[in-house]
Amino acid sequence: MCEANAYTLDNEKEILFMEAVDTVEPDEDGLRLTSIFGEQKFIKAHIHSLSLVNHKVLIKPNEK
């Protein structure tokens, strides 16, 4: 499988947000993530970095 896990960054600490992420799409003022199981989550955030080898997406919540 080639899916990734998505983590939010909180003071440089990685917190699991969603497992088995298949797609990450920009949506209004944030990101819509969809898992391989069809689960969808929206978060007001932007992509901080991607690690394709480690199957990891790091997202950083938008400033308020």
Secondary structure, DSSP 4 states (H G I P E B T S, - for coil): ---EEEEEEETTEEEEEEEEEEEEEEETTEEEEEETTS-EEEESEEEEEEETTTTEEEEEEPP-
